Amino acid sequence: MSRFPLFKYPRVVQEEILREIDPCILAPPSFISTRFKNLLSNVKIRASSITYEVKSTCLGIEVKSDKWSLLIEVGQFQERYFLRRWNVNRIPIESRIMMWDHVQRKIWYQCPQRSISLEVLENLDIHLRSFLRIEKSNLIIENDIPELLDFFFWKNSLKFDEIIVGDQFEEGGRNYSTIKMAPDHLKFLEETTPNELHLSVWSRDAYQIAQRIQKIHLLNPAMIDLPNILSFGIESIKCQVDQNQIEVISQVIRKWVQGENRNLEHLEFHTGEGCLLRPELLTDVERELQPRFSSEETIQIFGLQTHDTIFEIARATDGRRAALVLNDRKIRILVWTDRRIAELQSLRT
């Protein structure tokens, strides 16, 4: 940007030029030139999302456009080479570039600080929002820190589209990690009522989920009423169980077949030790003798392992079908939603 004589053009031309440039590329020069930042403030460049990241080692803020992403991290980084001074919301901050990848279209900066500073993150947020028109706001919490409830975005009454606590949920052959979280923090996150709240947590004390949550992963079953787990209307549920809870698991499977929780897309029970394949597991659970979907198709669509045992179950209430997938450590219900069926049909043609 510094090599292009932008300010030689009339204001109207300047603004039209800026609207054609990705916001993630425009943001770094705005930290250096106050004049350039003020010009951007008049244009209000569109960005698809802004995401705040809370980690044990640093705090982060990531801006995404349709093509690029810009990540800025604030933390106690040891290396202090190639530092450049930024002017962030009229406050000088040192930064260094870690990545500018034109292939992956990723930009990454770090701002070394003596301590993990909420104030620096807030000033970065104010600076970026002064010229960005943000469509979605998200929050990723990878570590439950004591200062969590003091973060500036709660005070600003910011409406989040997604709050993800722990790892994001993905289907198919991936390990899931959880974080420990204080019950009062869990309750607070529930009450913020984002569009989606993904919990991958462990709480020392029993905690009952009150709000409807789209996706949840619990390591301590005391946090949820296992026999009535479908009544919460949750779309994706992962829960650690003991091998002596086979009867309850079988009861839950029967409830889905009988029509409970139309929202369900993914239900998983897993155990850290022992075996879940017990003779009483599928007691009174009717399986389809003529499956609509082959085992090969089910494995391909849901990313399963070939050694998994796969049955097909169906609901009499709405005709919805699901793959019942079994192995020693996991029992899963993977529902054939309209999206999954459309995906399969596109493969068939």
N, C-alpha and C positions, 0 to 999 in steps of 0.2 A: 504493500500500500504506500510506503514512503517514496517509492520511485515513480509513482503515478501522480501527475500534477492535479490532484482532485480539486484543490481549492482555487484553481484558476478558472473553473467553470462556474456558471450561474448556479444559485442555490437549487433551483428546480432540476437542473441537470445532475447536480451532485446527488440529490435524493434518489433520482431514477437509477443512477449507477449503483448506489448502495443497495437498493432493493434487489439487484441482480446478483449480489454477492452473498455467500453463505454466512449466517450469523456467527457460526463457530470460528470462521476466519476473521470476521470483523471484530470480535471481542478482544483478542490480545492487543491490537493497536490502541484500543480505547483506554487501556490501562496506562499507556505511555503519553498519549496526547489528549489534553483536556479539550482542546478545540475540536478534535475528531469525535470525542465522546459526546460533546454537546450537539454536534451535527447529527449523530446517531439518535439522540434523544428526540429530535424532531421528526425522525423517520419512523421509529418504532418497528423494528425488524421482527418478523414472525419466527418463533422457535417452537418445535413440536413439543418439547418437554424440558423440565428442569428437575433434577433428582438430587436430593441431599443424602449423603452417606455418612453413617456413624460407625466408626471402627475403633478398635482398641488402640491403634497406633496413630490414627489421624482422622480428620473430618474432611469430607469432600463435597464438591458441588459440580454436577455434570449437566451440561447443556447439550441437547440433541436437536439436530435439524433433520430434514428428510434424507440428507446425505452424509453429514459430518457429525462428530461428537467432540466436545471440549470438556476435559476433566481437569479440575484444579483441586489439589489436596493441600491441606494445612496441617502441619504436625511437627514433631521434634525430629526432623531429619538431620543426620549427622553431617552429611556432605554439604559444603557451603561454597562450591566452586561455580564459576560462570553465573554469578548472581546478577540479576538486573532489577533496577528499581521500578516498581509500579506506583501509580497514584490511584488508590482505590477509595472511592468516596472521600477524596481529599486527604487520605491518610497514606503515608509512604509504606510500602510493603516490598520486601525482597522476594524475588521469584527466580526460578530457573526452568528452562524447558527440558522435558524428559523425552518427549516424542512428538514428531510431526510427520505422520505417515500418510503419504498421498495415495497409497494403495488401499489401506484399510480405512483411510479418511478419519484418522484419530489424532487428536491433539491432547497433550498431557503436560501440565505444569505442576510444580511443587513449590510451596511457600514455606521455607524453614522458619520455625518459631521456637522460642524458648520453652513454650508449653502449648498444648492443644488449645487454641483460642477460639471460643465461640464468637468473640467480637470481630475477629478477622473474617470468619465465615459470614457473619451478618453483613459486614461491609461489602464483601464480594457480592452477596445477594442483592443488596440495595443498588450497587453499581450496575450489575447485569440487568436487573429489572427496570432500570431507568430508560433503557433503549430496546429491551426485548418484549415482545408480545407473546407471553407464554400460554400455550394451549393446555398443558397438563403439568401437574406437580406431583412428584412421587418421593417416597422416603424409604431408604433401605437401612435397617438397623442390624449390624453384625456383632454388636457388643452392647450390653445393657450397662450404661454408665450412670453414676448417681445424678449427674446434671441433666439427664434426658428431659425431664419435665420443665427445665429452665430454658430450653431452646427458643430462639426468637420466633420461629414460625408458628408455635402454638399461640404466642401472644398476638400475632398478626391475624389470627383466625383464618389461616390458610386452609383451603379445602383441598385435600389430597385425593388423587385418583387411585393411587396404590400406596399402601404401607406394607412393606415386606420385612418381616422379622426372621432372621436366619436366612438359609439358602432359599433361592427361588425354587418353585415346584416345577419339575419336568418329569415326563413319563419315560420309562424305558431305561433300565440298567444303570441307574445312577445312585451314588450314596448320598444320603441326606444328613446334614448335620444340624444340630439344634443349639440354641444358646439358653443360658439361664436368665430368667427375668423375674423381677420382683412383682408380686401380685398387684400392688398399686399401679405399677407401670402398665401391666396388662389391662387392668380396668380402664385406665386412662386412654389407652389406644383403642379399646372397644368403643368408648364414648365419643371418640373423634369421628366415628362413622364415615370412613372413606368409602369410595366406590368399591374397592377391594382391599381386604385385610388378610394377609397371608401370615399365619403364625407357625413357626417351627421352633417351639420353645419347650423348656423344662422349668417348672416352678417347684420350689422346695415345699411350699404349702399348697393344699388343695385349692383349686380355683375353678369355679363353674363358669363356662362361657355363656354369656347372656344374649349377646347380639348375634344376628346371622352373619356368618363369615364365609366367604367364597371358598377359601382353601385353608386347611389347617393340618398341622403335623404335630402330634403330641407324644412326648416320651413317657410322661407319667399319666396313666389312664385315670387317676383320681380327678383329673381336671375335667372330665366329661363322663356323663352317664352312659356307659357302654351299651347296655341293652336298648337304650332309646337314642342312640347316636344318629339315626336317620331323621328323627323328628326335628332336628335343628335346621333342616333345609340346606345343608352345606353341600357345595358342588364337589369338592375334592377333600377326602379325609384320609389321613394316614395316622395310625395309632399303634403304639407298642403294646403288646399283650403278653400274657403268660400262657404256657401250654395247657394250663388247667382251665382256661376260659373257652374251650372249644364249643361247649354247649351254647354259650352266649353268642359266639360268632355264628353258629348255625342258625340261631334264632334271628339274628340281624339279616342274614341272607334270605331267610324265609319272608321277613317283613318287606324286603325290597321286591321280591317276587309277587307278594300280595298287593303291591301298589304304593308303598310308602316312599316318600321323597322323590318326586319327579325331577327335581333339580340335579340329582346325583349323576356325576360323570365318572368318578374314580373313587373307589373305596379300597383301602389297603390295611390289613392287619399284619404286623410283622413281629418277630420275636428275636431276642438276642441270643437265646440259648434254648435248647430243647427242640422238639419237632411238633409242627402243627398238623401234620398229616395223620389224623387219628380216625379209627373206624366210625366214630359217632359224628364226624364233622358234617356230613351231608344228610343227616337224618331228616326225612320228610322234605327234602329239597328236590323238586322235580327238575330233571334235566331234559333238554330237547333231544329226541331220538333222531330227528332229521334237521340238523343245524342249517340255518340259512347262510351262514358264513363258514368257509372252510378253515381248518387249523392254519394252513399256510397264509391265508388272507389275514387272519387274526394276528398271527405273529408279525406280519409285515406292517400292518397298520398301527399296532400298539407297541412295536419294538420289543417283543418278548423273546425269551430264550427257547431254543428248540426242545430242551429237556423239561419244560414246564408242562404240567397236565392241564389240558384246556377242555372245559365243558361250555355248553351254551345254555343259558337260562332265559326265560321270557316271562313277561307280566301279562296276566289276563286282562288287567284293567285298561291298558293303553297299547298293548302289543309291543312295547319296547323290549329290546333284547340286549343281553350283555354277555361278555365272556367271563366265565368263572375260572380264574387261573390259580393253580395250586402248586406249591412246592414245599419243601421241608420248613422253610423259614417265613414264607409269605402266603397270604390268601388275599386275592384281589377280585373285585368286581369292576370290570371295564365296560362301560355302557356304550352301545352303538348309537351315538347321537346322530342327528342329521348331518353334522359336519363330518363325522367319521364315515358315514355311509356315502356321502358325496365324494369324499377322498377315495374311497374304495372304487366307486363307479368310474371315476376318472382313470384309475389304474386298469380297470377292466376293458375300457374302450381303446 
